[in-house]
Amino acid sequence: MHVWDTATLPATDQMSYWADVVCEAFTPLAPTRTRDHLGRSKSTEGLYGWVRSARLASSNSAEIASCTQRLSHGAAEVRRSPSEEIFVNLQLAGSCRGEQDGRQCVVRPGEFALFDTTHPYTLEFEESGAGRPWHVLSFRIPRDRIVDLIPTNTRFTARTIADVSGPGAVAASMMKSLWASNQDLGPSTRTTLDNACTQVVADALSMFAPSAPVDRAGADDALRVAARRFIVENLSSGSIPADLAARHVGVSVRRLHQLFAAEGTTFGSVVRETRLREVARSLTNRADTRAIADIAAAWGFYDGPHLSRLFRERFSCTPSEYRASHGRAD
């Protein structure tokens, strides 16, 4: 278990240390304490806070307590995030006002909310009554592991889920139990319970699922169209990573691959086919007088022999023969 605590530091050093702590334990975050925060806090100088963090399986768990403050994950922090994750924050004491994707929520003790590191969000934490620190259990789940479990088209960020009954109550109880018992569990048990907790959290979000039936086939077609448009728009940029395309259309990388697999192809094959098609179109364009090597490079092919092999496999001739067959000489 990793432990960080500002209590041993001078008040003047606590803010910068806390900024390093929350970035190390969670994701890039910028803490601030305004005059208003200080006026609502028992701690009127520095920044009191501690974090205890422990790995589960693919997820990470942490217990945090601190003073009134604002934590911002803005556009700059999104760009600096080393990975894509979903945070599930269970409030134990104090409160949190969260904001993401145009929604706001207030999370009180016994409630939890989710926040997505691929979009900006803010967390405004408030100490509990009598100036006691706010207190949170936070589970950091890889984004790919949870988004495909959440009902399609569900707006799940910055939504408050209570532990009164149903999956919300089970999820809150599992998070508390996992945190309390983590050090006593074997690796296989931690993996099993980690997966189960993720599933129950996703089930709890079903209350926010759209009530109207969704045309899944139509939605999948629209996602594929958007992905293909992204490919075309980025052909000249060299490689086109699947994770960038997935983020652009708002799905996980696994979901992106599933979309193309449903049509009997792959993301990489679609990228390659699109490049070859654009090369072929340029070769037949009488206004395009560039050399074949220059056309190839413009559409992302920088290896002549590699292009010739792929082009022959697709069109049963070399690029030169293809251009000549359409009445154009090199």
C-alpha positions as CSV (number, residue, x, y, z in Angstrom):
1,M,0.0,0.0,0.0
2,H,1.2,3.5,-0.9
3,V,0.7,6.3,1.7
4,W,1.0,10.0,1.2
5,D,0.4,12.6,3.9
6,T,0.9,16.4,3.9
7,A,0.9,16.6,7.8
8,T,4.7,16.3,8.1
9,L,5.3,19.2,5.7
10,P,5.4,23.0,6.3
11,A,2.2,24.7,5.3
12,T,4.0,26.5,2.5
13,D,5.0,23.2,0.9
14,Q,1.7,21.3,1.2
15,M,-0.1,22.6,-1.9
16,S,2.7,21.6,-4.3
17,Y,3.1,18.2,-2.6
18,W,-0.6,17.6,-2.8
19,A,-0.7,18.4,-6.5
20,D,2.1,15.8,-7.0
21,V,0.2,13.3,-4.8
22,V,-3.2,13.5,-6.6
23,C,-1.4,13.2,-10.0
24,E,0.6,10.2,-8.8
25,A,-2.3,8.4,-7.1
26,F,-5.1,9.3,-9.6
27,T,-4.7,11.3,-12.8
28,P,-3.4,14.8,-13.7
29,L,-5.4,17.1,-11.4
30,A,-4.9,20.8,-10.5
31,P,-5.9,21.6,-6.9
32,T,-6.9,25.1,-5.8
33,R,-7.9,26.7,-2.6
34,T,-9.5,30.1,-3.0
35,R,-10.3,32.6,-0.3
36,D,-13.8,31.3,-0.3
37,H,-12.5,27.7,0.2
38,L,-10.4,28.9,3.2
39,G,-13.4,30.7,4.7
40,R,-15.3,27.4,4.7
41,S,-12.4,25.3,6.0
42,K,-11.1,24.5,9.4
43,S,-7.6,24.5,7.8
44,T,-7.0,28.1,6.9
45,E,-3.4,27.7,5.6
46,G,-1.6,25.1,3.6
47,L,-3.5,22.0,2.5
48,Y,-4.1,19.1,4.9
49,G,-4.6,15.8,3.2
50,W,-3.7,12.1,3.0
51,V,-4.0,9.3,0.5
52,R,-3.7,5.5,0.9
53,S,-3.6,3.6,-2.3
54,A,-3.6,-0.1,-3.1
55,R,-3.8,-2.2,-6.3
56,L,-6.7,-4.6,-6.8
57,A,-6.3,-6.4,-10.2
58,S,-6.7,-4.3,-13.2
59,S,-8.3,-1.6,-11.0
60,N,-6.8,0.5,-8.3
61,S,-8.4,1.6,-5.0
62,A,-7.7,4.5,-2.8
63,E,-8.9,6.2,0.4
64,I,-8.6,10.0,0.6
65,A,-9.2,12.6,3.2
66,S,-8.5,16.4,2.9
67,C,-9.8,19.9,3.4
68,T,-12.2,22.0,1.3
69,Q,-10.8,22.5,-2.2
70,R,-11.4,22.3,-5.9
71,L,-9.7,19.7,-8.1
72,S,-9.7,20.4,-11.9
73,H,-9.0,17.9,-14.7
74,G,-9.0,20.4,-17.6
75,A,-8.0,20.2,-21.2
76,A,-4.3,20.4,-20.4
77,E,-4.7,17.6,-17.8
78,V,-6.6,15.4,-20.3
79,R,-3.7,15.7,-22.7
80,R,-1.3,14.7,-20.0
81,S,-3.3,11.7,-18.8
82,P,-1.1,8.6,-19.3
83,S,-4.1,6.3,-19.7
84,E,-7.9,6.3,-20.2
85,E,-9.8,5.5,-17.0
86,I,-13.1,5.9,-15.2
87,F,-13.1,7.0,-11.5
88,V,-15.8,5.8,-9.2
89,N,-15.8,8.0,-6.1
90,L,-17.8,6.9,-3.1
91,Q,-18.3,9.7,-0.5
92,L,-17.8,8.6,3.1
93,A,-17.8,12.1,4.8
94,G,-18.3,15.6,3.6
95,S,-19.6,16.2,0.1
96,C,-18.5,16.7,-3.5
97,R,-20.0,18.8,-6.2
98,G,-18.9,17.3,-9.5
99,E,-19.3,18.6,-13.1
100,Q,-18.6,16.9,-16.4
101,D,-20.1,16.8,-19.9
102,G,-22.5,19.6,-19.1
103,R,-24.0,17.9,-16.0
104,Q,-23.6,18.7,-12.3
105,C,-24.1,16.4,-9.4
106,V,-23.8,16.6,-5.6
107,V,-22.4,13.5,-3.9
108,R,-23.1,13.0,-0.2
109,P,-22.1,10.3,2.2
110,G,-23.2,6.9,1.0
111,E,-23.5,8.1,-2.6
112,F,-21.1,7.7,-5.5
113,A,-20.5,9.2,-9.0
114,L,-18.3,8.4,-12.0
115,F,-15.9,10.7,-13.9
116,D,-14.1,10.0,-17.2
117,T,-10.5,11.0,-17.6
118,T,-10.9,11.5,-21.4
119,H,-13.0,14.6,-20.8
120,P,-12.6,17.7,-18.6
121,Y,-14.2,17.6,-15.2
122,T,-14.1,19.4,-11.8
123,L,-14.6,18.2,-8.2
124,E,-15.4,20.7,-5.5
125,F,-14.9,19.0,-2.2
126,E,-16.4,20.3,1.0
127,E,-15.5,19.4,4.6
128,S,-18.1,17.7,6.8
129,G,-19.8,19.5,9.7
130,A,-17.6,20.8,12.5
131,G,-14.7,21.2,10.0
132,R,-13.9,17.5,9.8
133,P,-12.1,16.4,6.5
134,W,-14.1,15.1,3.6
135,H,-13.4,11.4,3.1
136,V,-13.7,9.4,-0.1
137,L,-13.1,5.9,-1.5
138,S,-12.0,6.1,-5.1
139,F,-11.8,3.2,-7.6
140,R,-9.8,3.8,-10.8
141,I,-11.1,1.4,-13.5
142,P,-9.6,1.1,-17.0
143,R,-12.0,2.8,-19.3
144,D,-12.2,-0.2,-21.8
145,R,-13.2,-2.5,-19.0
146,I,-16.4,-0.6,-18.0
147,V,-17.7,1.4,-20.9
148,D,-18.8,-1.7,-22.9
149,L,-20.7,-2.9,-19.8
150,I,-22.8,0.3,-19.5
151,P,-26.1,0.4,-21.5
152,T,-25.6,2.1,-24.9
153,N,-26.2,5.8,-25.1
154,T,-26.2,6.1,-21.3
155,R,-24.9,9.5,-20.0
156,F,-23.2,8.2,-16.9
157,T,-20.7,10.8,-15.8
158,A,-21.5,13.3,-13.1
159,R,-24.6,11.4,-12.0
160,T,-25.3,10.7,-8.3
161,I,-26.0,7.0,-7.4
162,A,-27.3,6.4,-3.9
163,D,-26.6,3.2,-1.8
164,V,-30.3,2.9,-0.7
165,S,-31.1,-0.3,-2.6
166,G,-30.5,-2.3,-5.8
167,P,-27.1,-2.4,-7.6
168,G,-26.1,1.0,-6.2
169,A,-26.3,-0.4,-2.6
170,V,-24.4,-3.6,-3.6
171,A,-21.7,-1.6,-5.5
172,A,-21.1,0.7,-2.5
173,S,-20.9,-2.2,-0.1
174,M,-18.5,-4.1,-2.4
175,M,-16.2,-1.0,-2.7
176,K,-16.1,-0.7,1.1
177,S,-15.5,-4.5,1.6
178,L,-12.8,-4.6,-1.2
179,W,-10.9,-1.7,0.4
180,A,-11.1,-3.2,3.9
181,S,-10.1,-6.7,2.9
182,N,-7.8,-6.1,-0.1
183,Q,-4.6,-7.0,1.8
184,D,-6.1,-10.3,3.0
185,L,-7.1,-11.5,-0.5
186,G,-5.2,-13.7,-2.9
187,P,-4.5,-12.6,-6.4
188,S,-7.2,-14.7,-8.0
189,T,-9.8,-13.6,-5.5
190,R,-8.9,-10.0,-6.0
191,T,-9.3,-10.4,-9.8
192,T,-12.7,-12.1,-9.4
193,L,-14.0,-9.5,-7.0
194,D,-12.5,-6.6,-9.0
195,N,-14.4,-7.8,-12.1
196,A,-17.6,-8.4,-10.1
197,C,-17.5,-4.9,-8.6
198,T,-17.0,-3.3,-12.0
199,Q,-20.0,-5.2,-13.4
200,V,-22.2,-4.1,-10.5
201,V,-21.2,-0.5,-10.8
202,A,-22.1,-0.7,-14.5
203,D,-25.4,-2.3,-13.6
204,A,-26.2,0.5,-11.2
205,L,-25.9,2.9,-14.2
206,S,-28.8,1.3,-15.9
207,M,-31.1,3.7,-14.1
208,F,-29.7,6.4,-16.4
209,A,-30.2,4.4,-19.6
210,P,-32.5,5.9,-22.3
211,S,-36.0,4.7,-21.9
212,A,-36.7,4.6,-25.6
213,P,-35.5,1.6,-27.6
214,V,-32.3,2.2,-29.5
215,D,-31.7,1.2,-33.1
216,R,-28.5,-0.7,-32.4
217,A,-27.8,-1.6,-36.0
218,G,-28.4,2.0,-37.1
219,A,-26.2,3.2,-34.3
220,D,-23.4,0.8,-35.3
221,D,-23.6,1.9,-38.9
222,A,-23.3,5.5,-37.8
223,L,-20.2,4.7,-35.7
224,R,-18.6,2.9,-38.6
225,V,-19.3,5.9,-41.0
226,A,-17.8,8.3,-38.4
227,A,-14.7,6.0,-38.0
228,R,-14.2,5.8,-41.8
229,R,-14.6,9.6,-42.1
230,F,-11.9,9.9,-39.5
231,I,-9.6,7.6,-41.4
232,V,-10.0,9.5,-44.7
233,E,-9.4,12.8,-42.9
234,N,-6.1,11.5,-41.4
235,L,-4.7,9.4,-44.2
236,S,-1.8,11.8,-44.9
237,S,-0.7,11.9,-41.3
238,G,1.1,8.5,-41.4
239,S,-0.1,6.0,-38.9
240,I,-3.7,6.1,-37.7
241,P,-3.8,4.5,-34.2
242,A,-7.0,2.7,-33.4
243,D,-7.2,4.4,-30.0
244,L,-7.4,7.8,-31.6
245,A,-10.2,6.7,-33.9
246,A,-12.0,5.1,-31.0
247,R,-11.8,8.3,-28.9
248,H,-13.0,10.4,-31.9
249,V,-16.2,8.4,-32.3
250,G,-16.7,7.9,-28.5
251,V,-16.2,4.2,-28.0
252,S,-13.6,1.9,-26.5
253,V,-10.8,0.4,-28.7
254,R,-12.4,-3.0,-28.2
255,R,-15.8,-1.7,-29.3
256,L,-14.2,-0.2,-32.4
257,H,-12.7,-3.5,-33.4
258,Q,-16.0,-5.2,-32.8
259,L,-17.8,-2.8,-35.1
260,F,-15.5,-3.7,-38.1
261,A,-15.4,-7.4,-37.2
262,A,-19.2,-7.4,-37.6
263,E,-18.7,-6.6,-41.2
264,G,-16.0,-9.3,-41.7
265,T,-13.1,-6.9,-41.7
266,T,-10.7,-5.1,-39.3
267,F,-9.8,-1.5,-38.6
268,G,-6.3,-2.0,-40.0
269,S,-7.8,-3.5,-43.2
270,V,-10.1,-0.6,-43.7
271,V,-7.2,1.9,-43.2
272,R,-5.1,0.0,-45.8
273,E,-8.0,-0.3,-48.3
274,T,-8.8,3.4,-48.0
275,R,-5.2,4.3,-48.6
276,L,-5.0,2.1,-51.7
277,R,-8.3,3.5,-53.0
278,E,-7.1,7.0,-52.7
279,V,-3.8,6.1,-54.5
280,A,-5.8,4.6,-57.3
281,R,-8.0,7.6,-57.6
282,S,-5.0,9.9,-57.8
283,L,-3.4,7.7,-60.5
284,T,-6.4,8.1,-62.8
285,N,-6.7,11.8,-62.2
286,R,-5.4,13.5,-65.3
287,A,-4.8,16.7,-63.3
288,D,-2.5,14.9,-60.9
289,T,0.9,15.0,-62.5
290,R,2.9,13.9,-59.4
291,A,5.3,11.0,-59.6
292,I,3.9,7.7,-58.2
293,A,6.3,7.9,-55.2
294,D,4.9,11.3,-54.3
295,I,1.3,10.2,-54.6
296,A,2.0,7.2,-52.4
297,A,3.7,9.3,-49.8
298,A,0.7,11.7,-49.8
299,W,-1.6,8.8,-48.8
300,G,0.7,7.4,-46.2
301,F,2.8,4.9,-48.1
302,Y,6.5,5.6,-47.6
303,D,7.8,2.2,-48.8
304,G,7.7,1.7,-52.6
305,P,8.0,-2.1,-52.7
306,H,5.4,-2.4,-49.9
307,L,3.0,-0.3,-51.9
308,S,3.6,-2.3,-55.1
309,R,2.9,-5.6,-53.3
310,L,-0.3,-4.3,-51.6
311,F,-1.5,-2.6,-54.8
312,R,-1.0,-5.7,-56.9
313,E,-2.9,-7.8,-54.3
314,R,-5.8,-5.3,-54.5
315,F,-5.9,-4.4,-58.2
316,S,-3.9,-7.3,-59.9
317,C,-1.4,-4.9,-61.3
318,T,1.4,-2.4,-60.3
319,P,0.7,1.3,-59.8
320,S,2.5,2.1,-63.1
321,E,0.4,-0.5,-65.0
322,Y,-2.8,0.8,-63.4
323,R,-2.0,4.4,-64.4
324,A,-1.1,3.3,-68.0
325,S,-4.3,1.2,-68.2
326,H,-6.3,4.4,-67.7
327,G,-4.5,6.2,-70.5
328,R,-1.8,7.9,-68.5
329,A,2.0,7.5,-68.9
330,D,4.5,7.9,-66.1
